[in-house]
Amino acid sequence: MVLVVLPAAFVLAGLVIGRWWVVAFGLASRGGLAVFLDVNKGWYGHGWGDGGIAINMIAAAATVLGAVLGVGLRYAASGNARTRARA
């Protein structure tokens, strides 16, 4: 469930906050989650196999891309993305 909710939450955060540090926070949060899963050998310590690794990598990429999409849409909707980037 976390693997589906986090990407959606970061799209919304990017739209609402509209700052690029949301993307950095997405990278940091998914990095921390990846370290936890690697050390613990999965959510419950039983191992997570190649399929679990692939799903987590896809969800991590979706989280970061979702944050980029949300922030990008916010900048595009403002109409003056070039001006705001310089400020």
C-alpha positions as YAML, in Angstrom:
chain: A
units: angstrom
residues:
- id: 1
  name: MET
  ca: [0.00, 0.00, 0.00]
- id: 2
  name: VAL
  ca: [2.86, 2.37, 0.85]
- id: 3
  name: LEU
  ca: [4.32, 1.74, -2.59]
- id: 4
  name: VAL
  ca: [1.19, 3.14, -4.23]
- id: 5
  name: VAL
  ca: [0.37, 5.94, -1.80]
- id: 6
  name: LEU
  ca: [3.81, 7.58, -1.73]
- id: 7
  name: PRO
  ca: [4.01, 8.38, -5.46]
- id: 8
  name: ALA
  ca: [0.52, 9.90, -5.39]
- id: 9
  name: ALA
  ca: [1.38, 11.89, -2.27]
- id: 10
  name: PHE
  ca: [4.49, 13.32, -3.90]
- id: 11
  name: VAL
  ca: [2.55, 14.36, -7.01]
- id: 12
  name: LEU
  ca: [0.14, 16.24, -4.75]
- id: 13
  name: ALA
  ca: [2.98, 17.69, -2.67]
- id: 14
  name: GLY
  ca: [4.68, 18.91, -5.83]
- id: 15
  name: LEU
  ca: [1.47, 20.55, -7.01]
- id: 16
  name: VAL
  ca: [0.68, 22.18, -3.68]
- id: 17
  name: ILE
  ca: [4.17, 23.22, -2.57]
- id: 18
  name: GLY
  ca: [5.65, 23.84, -6.00]
- id: 19
  name: ARG
  ca: [9.28, 23.85, -4.88]
- id: 20
  name: TRP
  ca: [12.09, 21.66, -6.20]
- id: 21
  name: TRP
  ca: [13.13, 20.55, -2.72]
- id: 22
  name: VAL
  ca: [10.06, 18.27, -2.81]
- id: 23
  name: VAL
  ca: [11.96, 16.19, -5.38]
- id: 24
  name: ALA
  ca: [15.01, 16.04, -3.10]
- id: 25
  name: PHE
  ca: [12.78, 14.98, -0.22]
- id: 26
  name: GLY
  ca: [11.30, 12.24, -2.43]
- id: 27
  name: LEU
  ca: [14.79, 10.96, -3.20]
- id: 28
  name: ALA
  ca: [15.76, 11.03, 0.47]
- id: 29
  name: SER
  ca: [12.60, 9.30, 1.69]
- id: 30
  name: ARG
  ca: [12.79, 6.53, -0.90]
- id: 31
  name: GLY
  ca: [16.52, 6.15, -0.25]
- id: 32
  name: GLY
  ca: [15.85, 5.70, 3.45]
- id: 33
  name: LEU
  ca: [13.14, 3.17, 2.70]
- id: 34
  name: ALA
  ca: [15.49, 1.27, 0.39]
- id: 35
  name: VAL
  ca: [18.16, 1.10, 3.10]
- id: 36
  name: PHE
  ca: [15.58, -0.18, 5.60]
- id: 37
  name: LEU
  ca: [14.34, -2.88, 3.21]
- id: 38
  name: ASP
  ca: [17.88, -3.96, 2.35]
- id: 39
  name: VAL
  ca: [19.03, -4.21, 5.97]
- id: 40
  name: ASN
  ca: [15.83, -5.90, 7.13]
- id: 41
  name: LYS
  ca: [15.65, -8.21, 4.08]
- id: 42
  name: GLY
  ca: [12.15, -6.98, 3.29]
- id: 43
  name: TRP
  ca: [9.24, -5.63, 5.33]
- id: 44
  name: TYR
  ca: [9.11, -8.53, 7.77]
- id: 45
  name: GLY
  ca: [12.62, -9.97, 7.57]
- id: 46
  name: HIS
  ca: [11.73, -12.90, 5.29]
- id: 47
  name: GLY
  ca: [13.46, -11.64, 2.17]
- id: 48
  name: TRP
  ca: [11.76, -9.99, -0.75]
- id: 49
  name: GLY
  ca: [13.24, -11.61, -3.85]
- id: 50
  name: ASP
  ca: [13.74, -10.19, -7.31]
- id: 51
  name: GLY
  ca: [10.08, -9.31, -7.79]
- id: 52
  name: GLY
  ca: [9.97, -7.30, -4.57]
- id: 53
  name: ILE
  ca: [13.15, -5.47, -5.51]
- id: 54
  name: ALA
  ca: [11.72, -4.62, -8.94]
- id: 55
  name: ILE
  ca: [8.44, -3.37, -7.47]
- id: 56
  name: ASN
  ca: [10.28, -1.18, -4.98]
- id: 57
  name: MET
  ca: [12.53, 0.26, -7.68]
- id: 58
  name: ILE
  ca: [9.52, 1.06, -9.88]
- id: 59
  name: ALA
  ca: [7.73, 2.67, -6.95]
- id: 60
  name: ALA
  ca: [10.83, 4.71, -6.07]
- id: 61
  name: ALA
  ca: [11.12, 5.95, -9.66]
- id: 62
  name: ALA
  ca: [7.40, 6.74, -9.70]
- id: 63
  name: THR
  ca: [7.77, 8.74, -6.49]
- id: 64
  name: VAL
  ca: [10.59, 10.90, -7.81]
- id: 65
  name: LEU
  ca: [8.98, 11.31, -11.24]
- id: 66
  name: GLY
  ca: [5.69, 12.15, -9.57]
- id: 67
  name: ALA
  ca: [7.33, 14.89, -7.54]
- id: 68
  name: VAL
  ca: [8.99, 16.27, -10.68]
- id: 69
  name: LEU
  ca: [5.65, 16.12, -12.50]
- id: 70
  name: GLY
  ca: [3.82, 17.90, -9.69]
- id: 71
  name: VAL
  ca: [6.38, 20.70, -9.41]
- id: 72
  name: GLY
  ca: [6.61, 21.02, -13.19]
- id: 73
  name: LEU
  ca: [2.84, 21.30, -13.52]
- id: 74
  name: ARG
  ca: [2.78, 23.95, -10.81]
- id: 75
  name: TYR
  ca: [5.41, 25.98, -12.65]
- id: 76
  name: ALA
  ca: [3.66, 25.54, -15.99]
- id: 77
  name: ALA
  ca: [0.30, 26.55, -14.52]
- id: 78
  name: SER
  ca: [1.78, 29.74, -13.05]
- id: 79
  name: GLY
  ca: [2.41, 31.03, -16.58]
- id: 80
  name: ASN
  ca: [5.71, 32.64, -15.69]
- id: 81
  name: ALA
  ca: [7.95, 29.64, -15.11]
- id: 82
  name: ARG
  ca: [10.97, 31.33, -16.66]
- id: 83
  name: THR
  ca: [10.64, 34.38, -14.40]
- id: 84
  name: ARG
  ca: [10.11, 32.31, -11.26]
- id: 85
  name: ALA
  ca: [13.16, 30.15, -12.01]
- id: 86
  name: ARG
  ca: [15.41, 33.21, -11.96]
- id: 87
  name: ALA
  ca: [14.07, 34.57, -8.69]
...
